[in-house]
Amino acid sequence: MSRIAAFLSIAFVAVMGSAAHAQNRGPGWQMVYTPSHRASFTREWRYKFADHRSTKWVIALRYPPTLAWSRDVTGSAEVLTSAGWKPFKEVKEGSAEGRRMFIVETERDDPRLREGFSVRTTLTATIYHQQLQRGRPASPPAALSAAERDAYLAETPTFDYRKPNVKQWMDKHQMWLRKDEKPLDFGRRVYKELRTPRVLPYDTKDGGEWICSQILSVGFGECCRHAIVGTSIFRANKIPARVVCGLWAVNDKSKGSHCWGEFYAAGIGWVPYDTTMEADVRPLTDAHFGVKKGEILAGMVDFDWVIDAGPFGRQTVFGIDAFPGFWSQGEGDMGKVKLDATERVRILRRPR
């Protein structure tokens, strides 16, 4: 055989072998992102304390996260002082996730701030539809760094998956990754199990603290509680996962917020799953696995924020999306409070 013939023979075998390998792997999966619109969300909180007089406040709010489906993000936060609106400072909180956030430390004994405070924040982002589809992405999604992977696998006060009752619940419902089971297939099982009404009924009544072991003890939950349980299951199986809390931004009349879960699949990226969307009317639908319409502006990722609160030291708070975190120096009790809040959504741009 000539050298040219030998080379062609080797090349043919290599190509056929590569094609067979690709065929064995199948077409694969990818997350596809399609622009929906650009939206802005403004919220103002006005707190007044009947029995407390403050000489100093430290107030914390989240900065909107940048995600694959929430891009070109900007944020601002301000507190109303005697001299007018004062901007917050952007910092990173102290947990392993190192999330961006806003914090402000007011001047001592500002008359405008003695009986309470007013703060406002504006979040703006371009929102994308998300769709899990057959096929391979033109370019692979960004892999998680070692630090990111550790952060999204961590047990925290909220995701306390090592608690005995959590493990017992997972045993009962077979929520452990099977031998040779792919994370995407396991994710579908978790999604279907949590959407089954008898497993974790959807209910908005008070079930105590938003902690996985507590949620499973009471046996029901709304969107945030479902997402906490799902995230805990994934992390217990060493699959990176997180909770996303967002603000409805369909049109200028949108109100309210919603939470769901995401887990990370290598070669695919963050896969969304929502175990409570339409749960009261279509509990057994598969329509909310790997799919998320571009209707929500991302407000916060995960809970257990570790905050340097200045003179109040290092503080851990559950979350700073629906309400600010705050601490006060002063006199009297802070238990009797009046809160007024307003919010507004603006649609800034839609694709042509």
BAKETI-778037 format. One record per residue: residue in one letter; x, y, z of N, C-alpha, C in turn. Coordinates in steps of 0.2 Angstrom, whole numbers, plus 2048, in hexadecimal, padded with zeros to 3 digits. Each point is the difference from the previous one (the first is absolute). Layout:
N
AXYZXYZXYZ...
//
This chain:
352
M8047FA8007FC806800804806800S7FF8057FC8048067FF7FF804807R8048058017FF8048067FA8057FFI7FE8027FA7FA8047FF7FA7FB802A8007FA7FD7FA7FC8018007FE808A8067FF8038007FF8077FD805804F8028067FE7FD8068047F98017FFL7FD7FF7FA7F98017FF7FC7FA804S8037FA8007FD7FB8047FF802807I8068028038008028077FB806801A8008057FC7FB8068007F97FE800F7FF7FB7FC7F97FD7FF7FE7FD807V8047FC8027FE7FC8077FF805805A8058068007FF8058067F98047FFV7FF8017FA7F98047FF7FA7FC802M8007F97FE7FB7FC8017FF7FF808G8067FF8038007FF8077FD806804S8028067FD7FE8068037F88017FFA7FE7FE7FA7F98007FF7FC7FB804A8037FA8017FC7FB804800803807H8058038038018028077FA806800A8008047FB7FB8068017F97FD800Q7FF7FA7FC7F97FD7FF7FE7FD807N8057FD8037FF7FD8077FE805805R8038067FF7FF8058057F98037FFG7FD7FF7FA7FA8037FE8018087FFP7FA8037FE8008077FE802805806G7FF7FE8068028048067FA805801W8018048057FC805802803807801Q7FC8057FF8038078017FB805802M8028058047FB8058028018067FBV7FA8027FD7FF8057FB7FD806803Y8038067FF7FE8068037FE8057FAT7F98028017FD8057FB7FE806803P8028067FE7FF8068037F8801800S7FE8028067F98028017FF807800H8038048057FF807801804803805R8018068008048038067FB804804A8017FF8077FB802805804804805S7FC8048048038038067FB800805F8027FE8067FC7FF806802805806T7FB8048028028058067FB7FE806R8038008057FD7FF807802804805E7FB8038048028048057FC7FE807W8048008057FE7FE807800806804R7FB8018048008058057FE7FD807Y8058008047FF7FD8077FF806805K7FB7FE8058008058067FF7FC806F8048018057FF7FD8067FD804806A7FB7FD8037FC804805804801806D8047FB802803800807808800800H8028027FA8088007FF8028077FER8068028028038067FE8077FE7FES8028017FA8067FE7FD805806800T8077FE8018058057FF8047FE7FAK7FF7FA7FE8057FD7FA7FC7FA7FDW8017FF7FA7FD7FB7FC8067FD7FCV8007F97FF8037FC7FB7FB7FC7FCI8008027FA7FA7FD7FC8047FC7FAA7FD7FA7FE8037FC7FB7FB7FE7FBL8018007F97FC7FE7FB8047FC7FBR7FD7FB7FC8047FC7FB8018047FAY8057FF7FC8018027F97FE7FB7FCP7FC8017FA7FD7FB7FC8067FC7FDP7FF7F98008057FC7FD8008007F9T8067FF7FD8017FE7F98007F97FEL7FB7FE7FC7FF7F97FF8007FF7F8A8007F97FE8007FF7F97F98037FDW7FB8018047FA8027FD7FE807803S8048038047FF8078028078047FFR8008047FB8068027FE800808800D8068037FF8018077FF7FD804806V8017FD8067FD802807803806802T7FB8058038028058047FC801806G8028038057FD801806802806804S7FB8028048018068047FC7FF807A8028048057FD800806801806804E7FB8038038018078047FC800806V8028048057FD8018067FE808800L7FA8018037FE807800803803807T8048057FF8038048067FD807800S8028048057FF8078018038047FAA8057FD7FD8038047FA7FE7FD7FAG7FB7FC8007FD7FD7FA8027F87FFW7FF7FE7FA8017F87FF8087FF800K8027FB8048077FF8018017F97FDP8057FF7FB8017F97FD8037FB805F7FF7FA7FF8037FB8038077FE7FDK8047FD8048067FD7FD8007F97FEE8037FE7FA8007FA7FE8057FC803V7FF7FA8038057FB8027FE7F97FFK8047FC8027FF7F88007FE7FE807E7FB7FC8007FF7FD8078057FA801G8007FE8068057FC8038007F87FFS7FA7FD7FD8007F97FF8047FE7FBA8007F97FF8047FD7FB7FE8037F9E7FA8027FF7FD8027FA8038077FEG8018048058038077FE7FB8047FCR7FA8008027FB8037FB801808801R7FF8037FB8008088007FA802804M8018068037FA803804802807802F7FB803802800807802800801808I8048058027FF801808801808801V7FD802805801807802800801807E8048048038018028077FE807801T7FB8028037FD807800804804805E8008067FF8038058057FD7FF807R8038028057FD7FF8077FB806801D7FA7FD8037FB8058027FE8057FBD7FE7FD7FA7FD8047FB7F8801801P7FE8068017F88008027FC7FD7FBR8027FF7FA7FB7FD7FB8007F8802L8057FE8038007F88017FF7FE807R7FE8058057FF7FE8077FA7FB801E7FB8017FC7FA7FB8017FF7FB7FBG8057FF7FB8007FB7FB8048027FAF7FF7FD7FB8038027FA7FC7FE7F9S8028037FB7FE7FF7F98057FE7FCV8007FA7FC8057FE7FB7FC7FF7FAR8048007FA7FD7FE7FA8067FD7FCT7FE7FB7FB8057FD7FC7FD7FF7F9T8048007FB7FE7FF7F98057FB7FDL7FD7FA7FD8037FB7FD7FE8007F9T8057FF7FB7FF8007F98047FB7FDA7FD7FC7FB8037FB7FD7FD7FE7F9T8037FD7FC7FD7FD7FA7FF7F9801I7F97FE7FF7FE7F98028007FC7FAY8017F98018007FC7FB7FC7FA801H7FD7FD7FB7FC7FA8018057FA800Q7FF7FB8048047FA8017FD7FA7FDQ8047FC7FD7FD7FA7FD8057FA7FFL7FF7FB8048047FA7FF7FE7FC7F9Q8057FF7FC7FF7FD7F98057FB7FFR7FE7FC7FB8057FB7FE8058037FBG8067FE8008058037FC806802805R8058027FC8068028048018087FEP8028038068018077FF8068027FBA8008067FD8058027FB806801804S8008028068068008057FD7FE807P8057FC8037FE7FD8077FE805805P7FB7FF8047FF805806806800804A8018068048058018048007FB806A8067FD8018007FB806800803806L7FE7FD806800803806808800803S8028058038068008038007FC806A8067FE8038007FC8067FC803806A8018078007FD8048067F88007FFE7FE8017F97F98007FF7FD7F9801R8037FB7FE7FD7F98028007FF807D8058028047FF7FF8077FB804803A7FF8067FE7FA8048027F97FD7FFY7FF7FD7FA7FA7FE7FE7FF7F8802L8057FE8047FF7F98037FF801808A8028068028008008077FA7FF804E8017FD8067FA800805800807804T7FA8038008008068047FA800805P7FF8058047FA7FF8047FA7FF7FDT7FF8037F97FA7FF7FD8007F97FCF8057FE7FD8017FA7FC8037FA805D7FD7FF8058037FB8067FE7F97FEY8037FE7FA7FE7F97FE8047FA804R8048028048037FA8057FB7FF806K7FB8048017FC7FE8067FC7F97FFP8007FD8057FD7F98007F97FF7FCN7FC8058027F98007FD8008017F8V8058047FE8018017F98027FA7FCK8057FD8038027F97FD7FB7FB800Q7FC8008067FB7FB8007FA8017FBW7FF8067FE7FB8027FB8037FE7F9M8068027FF8037FE7FA8007F87FFD8027FD8057FF7F88007F97FE7FEK7FB8038037F97FE7FF7FE8017F9H8028067FD7FE8027F98067FE7FBQ8057FC8028057FE7FB8038067FCM8028058048038067FD8077FF800W8037FB7FE8077FF8008027FE7F9L8068037FE8027FF7F98027F87FFR7FD7FD7FB8017F97FF8067FF7FCK8037FA8008067FE7FD7FF8017F8D8058047FD7FF8017F97FB8057FEE7FC8038057FB8057FE8038067FFK7FE8047FA8038067FF7FC806804P8048058017FD8058047F98037FDL8008007F97FA8037FD7FA7FB801D8017FA8007FB7FB8017FE800808F8058018047FE8008077FC807802G8028057FC7FC8068017F98007FER7FF7FC7FB7F97FF7FE7FC7FC805R8037FB8037FD7FC8067FF805806V8048048027FF8058057FA8047FFY8008037FA7FB8047FE7F97FD800K8007FA7FD7F97FC8007FE7FE807E8057FE8047FE7FE8077FD806804L8048068007FD8068037FA8037FER7FE7FF7F97FA8027FE7FA7FB801T8027FA8037FA7FC8027FD803806P7F98018007FD8048058017FC807R8007FA8008007FD807807800803V8058017FC807800802802807804L7FF8057FD8018078047FA8057FDP7FA7FF8037FB8047FE802808800Y7FD8037FA8018077FF7FB804805D8038048057FC803804803807803T7FD8058008038078017FF802808K7FD7FB8047FF802807807800803D8018038068068008048027F9802G8067FE7FE8037FA802806800804G8018068038068018048068037FCE8067FF8028068037FD8017FC7F9W8038047FC8027FD7F98067FC800I8007FA8038067FC8017FD7F97FEC8057FC7FC7FD7FA7FD7FE7FB806S8037FF8057FE7FB8057F9803803Q7FF8068017FA8038037FA7FF7FBI8028017F97FB7FF7FB7FD7F9800L8057FB8007FE7F97FF7FD7FE807S8018038057FC7FE8077F98027FFV7FE8067FD7F98028007FD7FD7FAG8047FE7FB7FD7FD7FA7FD8037FBF8018077FF7FD8047FB8048067FEG7FE8047FB8048067FF7FE8037F9E8028078007FE8047FA8077FF7FCC8018057FB8058007FB807800803C8018048058078018038027F9804R7FB7FE8038017FA8048017FA7FCH7FC7FF7FA8027FB7FB8078007FDA8028067FF8068017FD8067FF805I7FF8018068057FE8058007F9801V7FB7FC8008007F98008047FD7FAG7FE8027FA8037FE7FA808801800T8028068028078028008037FB805S7FD7FF8068037FC8058017F97FDI7FB7FD7FD8017F97FD8068007FBF8008057FC8068007FB807800803R8008058058078018038017F9804A7FB7FD8038027FA8048037FA7FBN7FE8017FA8027FB7FB8068037FCK8038058038078037FD7FE8037F9I7FA8027FF7FF8047F97FF807802P8048057FD7FF8078027F98037FFA7FD8038047F9803800800806804R7FA8047FE7FF8068037F98027FFV7FE8058047F98038008008077FCV7FC8017FC7FF8077FD7FA803802C8008068037FA8048018008067FBG7FA8017FD7FF8057FB7FA804801L7FF8057FC7FB8058007FC8007FAW7FA7FF8007FC7FF7FA8008077FCA8027FF7FA8018067FB7FD7FF7F9V7FA7FD8007FD7FF7FA7FE8067FCN7FD8058047FE8067FD800806806D7FE8067FE8008058057FB7FF806K7FC7FB8007FB7FF8058027FA805S8067FD7FE8027FA804802802807K7FE7FB8048018018088037F9802G8038008068027FA8038067FD7FES8027FA8038067FD7FF7FF7F8800H8057FC7FE8007F98008077FD801C8007FA8028067FC8018007FA7FCW8057FD7FE8017F97FD8077FE801G8027FA7FD8067FD8018048007F9E8077FF8018047FF7FA8057FB803F8027FB7FB8067FC8028058007FAY8067FF8018058007FB8027F97FDA7FF8007FA8027FA7FC8068017FCA8057FC8008068027FC7FF7FF7F9G8038057FC7FE8007F97FA8037FEI7FB8018057FA8037FE7FF807803G8028018078008068047FA7FF805W7FE8068027FA8008057FA7FE7FDV7FC7FB8037FA7FE7FD7FB802805P7FB8047FE7FA8028057FB7FA800Y7FD8008067FA7FC8027FC803805D7F98007FE7FB8048057FB7FB802T8007FE8067FC7FB8037F9803802T7FF8078007FA8028027FC8047FBM8038027FB7FD8047FA7FA7FC7FEE7FA8028007F97FD7FE7FF7FA805A8038008067FF7FA8047F97FF802D7FC8058017F98008027FB7FE7FBV8038007F97FB7FE7FB8037FB7FCR8067FF7FF8037FB7FC8067FD803P7FF7FD8068067FE8048057FB7FCL7FD7FB7FC8047FB7FD8038027F9T8008067FE8028027FA808800800D8037FE7FA8078007FF8038067FDA7FB8057FF8028067FC805805804H8017FF8068058058048067FD802F8027FB7FC8077FD8018048027FAG8068048018048027FB7FE8067FCV7FA8028027FD8067FC7FE805805K8018077FE7FE8058047FF8067FBK7FA8038007FF8057FC803807803G8028047FB8038068027FB805803E7FE7FF8067FA804803803803807I8057FE802803801807807803800L8008068038078038018037FD806A8067FD8008047FD805801805806G7FE7FE8068018058068067FE804M8007F98028057FD8058017F97FEV8067FE8028027F97FF8017FD807D7FD7FB8038017FD8067FF804806F8017FD8067FE803806807800805D7FF8018068058008058068057FEW7FE8078008058057FE804802806V8068007FF8058028068028077FFI7FE8058048018077FF804803805D8058047FE8048048057FC807801A7FC8008067FC805802803806804G8078017FF803805803800800808P7FD8048048018008077FB7FA803F7FC7FD7FC7FC7FA8028047FA7FFG8068007FD8037FA7FF7FE7FC7FAR8027F98007FF7FC7FA7F97FD801Q7FB8017FB7FA7FD8017FE7FB7FBT7FC7FB8017FD7FC7FB7F9801800V7FE8017FA7F88017FF7FE7FB7FAF7F97FF8017FE7FB7FB8008027F9G7FE8077FF8008027F97FE808800I8028037FB7FF8078007FD8027F9D7FB7FD7FE7FC8017FA7F9803801A7FC7FD8047F9803801801805805F804800804801806805808801802P8018068018078018028027FD807G8077FF8018027FE806802807804F7FF8018068028068038017FF808W805804802801800807801808803S7FE8018067FF806803804801807Q8038068018028028067FB805803G7FE8008067FB8048027FD7FE807E7FA8028017FC7FF8067F97FD7FEG7FE7FC8057F97FD7FF7FF7FA7FCD7FA7FD7FF7FF7FA7FD7FE8017F9M8027FB7FC7FF8017F87FA7FB7FEG7FD7FD8057FB7FB7FE7F98037FDK7FF8068027FA8047FD8028047FAV7FE7FD7FA8038037FA7FA8017FBK8008067FC7FC8017FA8048007FAL7FE7FC7FB8047FF7FA7FB8027FAD8028047FC7FD8027FA8057FE7FAA7FD7FD7FB8057FE7FA7FC8017FAT8048037FB7FD8007F98057FD7FBE7FE7FE7FA8047FD7FB7FD8027F9R8058007FC7FE8027F98047FD7FBV7FD7FD7FB8047FD7FA7FF8047FAR8068017FC8008037FA8037FC7FBI7FD7FF7FA8037FC7FB8038057FBL8077FF8008048057FC8017FF7F9R8007FA7FE8017FE7F97FE7F97FFR7FD7FF7FA7FF7F97FE8037FF7F9P8027F97FF8037FF7F97FB8027FAR8038027FB7FC8027FA7FE7F97FC
//
